Amino acid sequence: MKAIFGFLGLLIALAIVVTVVKKQMGSVSKTLGQPASSAQGESVRLQSQQAQQQFRQAVEAAMVPARTASEEQ
């Protein structure tokens, strides 16, 4: 009896995963099917460059050793 319920539980979990994957694949194919305009491409590239620049600045700021109060005077 335990084996039957375990097997049914696996089948239900598999059915849920399959439906979620189908929904995700449907939304991906819809977005991939639409050609991106040049304005959108420029916007994405600009956002990417800004994110990279912010990341570089954050890393550089983190690499600077912290100054103590005695060093500042």
Secondary structure, DSSP 8 states (H G I E B T S, - for coil): -HHHHHHHHHHHHHHHHHHHHHHHHHHHHHHHHS---HHHHHHHHHHHHHHHHHHHHHHHHHHS----HHHH-
